[in-house]
Amino acid sequence: MSIRTVATTPFEGQKPGTSGLRKKVKVFQQEHYLENFIQAWFDTLEGFKGQTLVVGGDGRYYNRQAVQCILKMAAANGVGRVLVGQGAILSTPAASCVIRKHHAFGGFILSASHNPGGPDEDFGIKYNITNGGPAPEKVTEAVFARTEIIDSYKILEVEDQDLDHVASHRLGDMTVEVIDPVEDYAELMEQLFDFPALKNMFANGFRMSFDAMNAVTGPYATEILEGRLGAPRGTVINGVPLEDFGGGHPDPNLKHAHELVDILFADDAPDFGAASDGDGDRNMVLGNNFFVTPSDSLAVLAANATLIPGYKDGIAGVARSMPTSAAADRVAAELGLNCYETPTGWKFFGNLLDAGKATFCGEESFGTSSDHVREKDGLWAVLAWMNVLAARPGESVAQIVQGHWEKFGRNYYSRHDYEAIDLTAANGLMEHLRAKIAGLAGQTLGIHPVAAADDFTYIDPVDGSVSAQQGIRIIFEDGSRIVYRLSGTGTEGATLRVYIERYAAHQADQALDTQEALADLIQLAEDMAEIEARTGRAEPTVIT
């Protein structure tokens, strides 16, 4: 057993995005590619020697091999201890929980989130810091700079470790502890939610279906819902994590979670339905024949926070990503809470949570969570909804949401994704919009007077850091909005996301179909950006 120093040369494009480095599996499988990226972290981070790291992933193809490599490199670089999930498994929120509970220095999370898995599909790695949240931009920029000049890496020459049994091993001078991936997280959920009330709800006939989409949340949902809460066996469907997610696309939306949608929109639909994604950080919430938008989900949970034991004394504030609808803003205003608008990317919530300025956070991309971890947390959101239902007996999901609209108004909201478009064309479209929005304020587009138009810049209220060009906003005088941004979560070409929002204050205007209510703004958004002419796409790939 010896440490080997391997000569290498840089690879182009190893720049971590909002959710780490994501590429096709075959890119990561190139000789030295994974090792270069991991060594760049060890070369950049300070003070990790002798400390504890957490490692785990969502179980997708190449997850086990990558974890074994990271363990050998961690030992070679002087890490003192690694906590790794049994079977190399840890959901993203569970990894954040483990980092925080065990006071770890940080951790590597292996996932491409909601992207497909398999030999020809996607893989990803990101690093989370001591607070359990994603590394900030100043750190990822330093790591990227290191990847451009790296010339060697260190690795321990040793056989692969047994990761399938909870046990402790020595790997050189480092300890490897294989831990139950569910236990710490499940205990945290019991501290936050009224498990006796939820158990009683199932005992009295409450029916739900949870679709784990053959992804990492399966073991967590099975243990908590069926094990600790007594839900009938079979409540969790597609509960076994598979390397290719069973050939499905583990993105919990109306298109990809179609099996769950069929169940919840059937004549004999259960009371409640939910799904989570590849790494367990996203969620979709459904009622009987009713879909809850992620923006509304954040707003409803914020309005009902005191019904949940972990938040019974109230919350400090709410934070949302800029493209997320302003529904939560109206709740914050009514309750006298702080409300923050950040760029897309969960890392931007970290400072607000650490400083106690916000408690609940959410993104329109099916992500919701609180200050219990520093990641979005799909199963937390599901349990939060269940706790609200338990505390408001006799009310359905639809009744709770419609009552919310009656009180706060409804933000009709939709996201139109144009996936895998030519990167040059996408950048050209954004530059076209930047030029077009100059002086747009005060003009009228269609029948909509423009109040403001800009390219969103965020100044962090805690540390003063500035993040520019975070999305183009056109804000109308009635509160309606159109937002454009390029997403960093794909691995091919570019994904253009267009967000359309319209506010309806009066109950008489709140019963329309969403796409119908937004029709004129959707057409306006397409015309403003010249989407078809510039990308060749006549319609979105996905509408949510």
Beta strands, then each sheet from edge to edge (+ up, - down):
strand 1: 2-7
strand 2: 21-24
strand 3: 52-57
strand 4: 81-89
strand 5: 106-110
strand 6: 122-128
strand 7: 152-157
strand 8: 167-171
strand 9: 174-179
strand 10: 208-211
strand 11: 236-237
strand 12: 272-276
strand 13: 283-287
strand 14: 290-292
strand 15: 317-321
strand 16: 338-342
strand 17: 360-363
strand 18: 367-370
strand 19: 410-421
strand 20: 444-445
strand 21: 448-455
strand 22: 458-459
strand 23: 466-467
strand 24: 472-476
strand 25: 481-487
strand 26: 494-504
strand 27: 542-543
sheet 1: 1+ 7-
sheet 2: 2+ 6- 5+ 3+ 4+ 9+ 8-
sheet 3: 11+ 10+ 12+ 13- 14+
sheet 4: 16+ 15+ 17+ 18-
sheet 5: 20+ 21- 24+ 25- 26+ 19- 27+
sheet 6: 22+ 23-
end
